[in-house]
Amino acid sequence: MALSALVALVAHAPADPYFGESLQAWEQGRFIQFHGAAQWVGWLWPYVALVYLLVRVASRDNE
């Protein structure tokens, strides 16, 4: 339940105010690679956490 609440909280967070400044300061190719990696981590971490929790619960039931 806490994990779902945190995901909802992050989904409703406002945009980063420093995004435009960092976009101008960074070399374009490096920023795109970093931003793409950060997006993938942002999309995948809830699923990885859910799988981890399910494995922990399943292993506890087998004991």
Secondary structure, 3 states (H helix, E strand, C coil): CHHHHHHHHHHCCCCCCCHHHHHHHCCHHHHHHHHHHHHHHHHHHHHHHHHHHHHHHHHHHHC
